[in-house]
Structure formats: structure tokens, C-alpha cells
Amino acid sequence: MHRRSTRLCWTLILLAISTTNAQRPGGSPFDRFDANKDGKVVRDEVPERLRERFDAIDANKDGTITPEEQRSYVLGQRPGGANLPPGVKAEKDIPYAGTKNPRQTLDLYLPEKPKGDRPLPVVVNIHGGAWLGGDKSGIGAIAGLVSSGDYAGVSVGYRLSGEAAWPSQIHDCKAAIRWIGANAEKYHLDPDRIGVIGGSAGGHLVAMLGTSGGVEALEGDLGPNKGVSSKVRCVVDEFGPAELATMGDAPSSTDHNSPTSPESKLLGAPIRQNPEKAKDASPIAYVSKDDPPFLIIHGDKDMTVPFDQSERLTKALKGAGVEVLFIRVKDGGHGGFRNPEIPRRVRQFFDKHLRDRPVGTISEEPVANAPER
């Protein structure tokens, strides 16, 4: 779905949710999305094509949307980033690839009052959407990090599979990382302390950034910063595909082996008929001992990206001697986790690897999808 039409769908839905029509036959759209009738909507309850605005609407970043948050979003949204978290400033739609393609732009988020005088480490968010949809507007994954004053944040757009097949997506992401390195001095950033985070398709792409550092075939030749490194210092992969050819081997709500699956569309060819292409687009194929540290998070009831995708990647990384933490979210689906322990561990991970903070041992104990009441 194109960005304009997706935004239109969200606007229509949000306007409907913001009205008090719950007593009408069939209920409001919010009622229909609220599958368990707990008065909140989680990411899994929203159709995948509409999830790109979820983080922007989830004002308190607890992984759920309430009717009040929906109404506030509809009434308060203004062009130019009026919904930025307090203490955060933004420079948006910066071209990173030397083109005029709006998908090949990034948004830069800086704290209004950075802590200390040292250049800021950077956390880069790459959005999900099955490589078919989504955009860079959601900053929930990095908002708290930037508003703390300890980090800069970047949200990256990239060409979707309806426009360009693999490896265009990773070429775009690497060009964005190179842009950060090339412009680090201008924005007082630390080019040697870049971490990445992404969920679902974004998890796949950040895992690719982590495992394919130095792989010339995936570097691409986009933009004016070709001599700058695209390697990253650490990776937070949230429920991302790791080995495309085996996604159809586990129970799933999607036929991943279909010629019309998101994976086939990413490759630009049926996945079953193109095993080499599928391998080329799989982070697990590039694992090596010099990969950066990984934190992998996955719900064990995920029916979109099978849980065993993260198990496979974790095993491969450990086998290569790479530092990797794997957190199983008990009864968790495809994102929408509501347990604050998860972002707490993510923050520990970034503090350890981007700020050299003595955070102690980061727990790998499984966590519940939501905190116990």
C-alpha cells in the first residue's frame, strides 16, 4: 500500500474510533480491533497494512493504544512533527542516497539538551511492514533514548518491494548508515557508536546490517559517501526473519512459500524456485565471528514470523562466537509487547555497547508479554 493511501486509511479509522459510536450495531472500529475486549488495542490486533502509525499513536509507549490516545492523535497531529516527545528536535526527510526518491530519506532526532559534551551515540530505527508497507514516521523504539539526552536517533526509509527487489532494501539501509558517518561532525554524533533496532521486516534488515558488514555485494553504490563504513556496533533484532527459505517450515498464518508471499515479493521471484536468492537475502547466511553483539527478542506465539527464525539465528551467532542475548516473550505474538522489562533490557544493551556503561548482567530470562497485575 502506498504511503498516501495508508495514511488515508489510518485517518478514516482514527476518526471513526474518536467518535462515540460504540453503541451502534457491530460497534466502532476500535471495538472490532479490540479482540479481547480489554479496552486497549495492541499491534497484533491491527491489520498489518495499518501498523505503520502504531508507534506514533501509542503516546505513552506501553505497546497499547487506548481510545484516548487515538482521539489525541487525531486532534493533535500537525505537519512538521508537533507530536515529538518533549526535549526532542527533528530534522526530517534528509536525502541519504543522492536521489530525489522520498523513500530514500531519513529523519534525524536530537535531544534539545544533550548530556555532556561528547559526541552522541546514535540508535537507528528501521521500520517493519513485510517490506511491502510502513514508513519511517514511527519513532517509538528510539523516542525515550533521544529524550533522555544520551542518544541521537535516526529513522530510515527504504524502497519497498513494490518498487524494487532485493538487495535494494539493504543497499538503502547501508547508504543511510554511511550518511550518518559522513555527517557525524556536523551534528555532533559519534560515527563509531551506531546501533540499530528494528522489528519484523525491520528486524531482518538490522540483522542484515549486523551480519553483512564488509560484504561488498550488499554494500551498493548509492550516495556520495561510498568511502564511509556501513558497519554498526550493535543490533537489536525484534522478531525479524533470519532464514527466508525455512520460514515456511514452521506453523504460521502466512504461506511463506507462496509466490505471492512477502518473501517472494522481496526477492522479486517465487521463493521456492530461487533458493540462492533466498539465501542471499538471509542474515543467517552471513554470520561470522566478527559480527557485532546482538539482542534478539521474539514472541513464542508469533504466527507471522515463526519463533524458530530467531532460534536459528541465535544458534548460528553463538556457534560463530558472537555475543548474543535471546529473550523469549512468553505468549507473545508478532510484537505489541506490553512488558516494560523489554525496553528496559533494550536500554541496558545500548548503554553497554554504545556508552560503555557498567550495566551488569543483562538477563536472558523469558519475560511475559504483559506485566503481571
Backbone hydrogen bonds, N-H to C=O, Kabsch-Sander energy under -0.5 kcal/mol:
donor,donor_aa,acceptor,acceptor_aa,energy
6,T,2,H,-2.5
7,R,3,R,-2.5
8,L,4,R,-2.0
9,C,5,S,-2.3
10,W,6,T,-2.5
11,T,7,R,-2.8
12,L,8,L,-2.6
13,I,9,C,-2.5
14,L,10,W,-3.4
15,L,11,T,-2.5
16,A,12,L,-1.8
17,I,13,I,-2.6
18,S,14,L,-2.2
19,T,16,A,-1.1
21,N,19,T,-1.3
24,R,21,N,-1.7
27,G,24,R,-2.7
32,R,28,S,-2.0
33,F,29,P,-2.3
34,D,30,F,-2.4
35,A,33,F,-2.3
37,K,34,D,-1.4
41,V,65,I,-2.5
43,R,63,G,-0.6
45,E,42,V,-1.5
46,V,43,R,-1.6
50,L,47,P,-2.3
51,R,48,E,-1.4
53,R,50,L,-0.8
54,F,51,R,-1.6
57,I,53,R,-1.8
58,D,54,F,-2.2
59,A,57,I,-2.1
61,K,58,D,-1.3
65,I,41,V,-2.3
70,Q,66,T,-2.1
71,R,67,P,-2.5
72,S,68,E,-2.7
73,Y,69,E,-2.3
74,V,70,Q,-2.4
75,L,71,R,-2.6
76,G,72,S,-2.4
77,Q,73,Y,-1.9
81,G,78,R,-0.9
82,A,78,R,-0.9
84,L,81,G,-1.6
88,V,85,P,-1.5
89,K,110,L,-2.9
91,E,108,L,-2.5
94,I,106,L,-3.0
96,Y,104,Q,-1.6
97,A,104,Q,-0.8
104,Q,101,N,-1.6
105,T,103,R,-0.9
106,L,94,I,-2.0
107,D,155,S,-2.5
108,L,91,E,-3.0
109,Y,153,G,-3.6
110,L,89,K,-2.7
112,E,87,G,-3.0
115,K,149,G,-2.5
120,L,188,H,-2.5
122,V,193,R,-2.7
123,V,152,A,-2.2
124,V,122,V,-0.5
124,V,195,G,-2.9
125,N,123,V,-0.5
125,N,154,V,-3.5
126,I,197,I,-2.2
127,H,156,V,-0.7
132,L,129,G,-2.0
133,G,129,G,-1.9
138,G,135,D,-0.6
142,I,139,I,-1.4
143,A,139,I,-2.1
144,G,140,G,-0.5
146,V,142,I,-2.1
147,S,143,A,-2.6
148,S,144,G,-1.2
149,G,146,V,-1.8
150,D,145,L,-0.7
151,Y,145,L,-0.9
152,A,121,P,-2.6
153,G,109,Y,-2.9
154,V,123,V,-2.0
155,S,107,D,-2.4
156,V,125,N,-2.3
157,G,105,T,-2.3
161,S,131,W,-3.4
163,E,160,L,-1.8
164,A,160,L,-2.3
166,W,266,L,-2.9
168,S,165,A,-2.1
171,H,167,P,-2.3
172,D,168,S,-2.3
173,C,169,Q,-2.1
174,K,170,I,-2.5
175,A,171,H,-2.0
176,A,172,D,-2.1
177,I,173,C,-2.0
178,R,174,K,-2.3
179,W,175,A,-2.0
180,I,176,A,-1.9
181,G,177,I,-2.0
182,A,178,R,-2.5
183,N,179,W,-1.8
184,A,181,G,-0.9
187,Y,183,N,-1.6
188,H,184,A,-0.7
188,H,185,E,-0.7
189,L,184,A,-3.0
190,D,120,L,-2.9
193,R,190,D,-1.7
195,G,122,V,-3.0
195,G,193,R,-0.5
196,V,234,C,-1.7
197,I,124,V,-2.8
198,G,236,V,-1.6
199,G,126,I,-0.6
200,S,238,E,-2.6
202,G,199,G,-2.1
204,H,200,S,-2.1
205,L,201,A,-2.0
206,V,202,G,-2.4
207,A,203,G,-2.1
208,M,204,H,-2.0
209,L,205,L,-2.2
210,G,206,V,-1.9
211,T,207,A,-2.5
212,S,208,M,-2.4
215,V,212,S,-2.5
216,E,214,G,-1.0
218,L,215,V,-1.5
219,E,216,E,-1.4
220,G,216,E,-0.7
223,G,97,A,-1.4
228,V,225,N,-2.0
233,R,194,I,-3.4
234,C,194,I,-0.8
235,V,293,P,-2.1
236,V,196,V,-2.5
237,D,235,V,-0.6
237,D,295,L,-2.4
238,E,198,G,-2.6
238,E,236,V,-0.7
239,F,237,D,-0.8
239,F,297,I,-2.8
246,T,243,E,-1.6
247,M,244,L,-1.2
249,D,246,T,-1.7
250,A,247,M,-0.8
253,S,303,M,-3.8
256,H,254,T,-1.4
258,S,255,D,-1.7
261,S,258,S,-1.7
265,K,261,S,-2.5
266,L,262,P,-2.1
267,L,263,E,-2.1
268,G,264,S,-1.6
269,A,264,S,-1.7
273,Q,270,P,-0.5
274,N,271,I,-1.1
278,A,274,N,-2.3
279,K,275,P,-2.2
280,D,276,E,-2.6
281,A,277,K,-1.4
282,S,279,K,-1.8
284,I,242,A,-2.1
285,A,282,S,-1.6
286,Y,283,P,-1.7
287,V,284,I,-0.9
291,D,288,S,-1.8
294,F,323,E,-2.2
295,L,235,V,-2.5
296,I,325,L,-3.1
297,I,237,D,-2.3
298,H,327,I,-2.0
299,G,333,G,-0.6
300,D,329,V,-2.2
301,K,332,G,-2.6
302,D,299,G,-1.4
307,F,302,D,-0.5
309,Q,306,P,-2.0
310,S,307,F,-1.0
311,E,307,F,-1.3
312,R,308,D,-2.5
313,L,309,Q,-1.9
314,T,310,S,-2.5
315,K,311,E,-2.3
316,A,312,R,-2.2
317,L,313,L,-2.6
318,K,314,T,-2.7
319,G,315,K,-2.3
320,A,316,A,-1.3
321,G,318,K,-1.3
322,V,317,L,-2.7
325,L,294,F,-2.2
327,I,296,I,-3.1
328,R,326,F,-0.6
329,V,298,H,-2.6
330,K,328,R,-0.8
330,K,367,V,-2.9
332,G,329,V,-2.0
335,G,333,G,-1.7
338,R,369,N,-2.8
339,N,369,N,-0.8
342,I,339,N,-1.9
344,R,340,P,-1.6
345,R,341,E,-1.9
346,V,342,I,-2.1
347,R,343,P,-2.4
348,Q,344,R,-2.1
349,F,345,R,-2.5
350,F,346,V,-2.4
351,D,347,R,-2.8
352,K,348,Q,-2.4
353,H,349,F,-2.1
354,L,350,F,-2.8
355,R,350,F,-0.7
355,R,351,D,-1.0
356,D,352,K,-0.5
357,R,351,D,-2.3
359,V,357,R,-1.8
363,S,361,T,-0.6
367,V,328,R,-2.1
369,N,330,K,-1.4
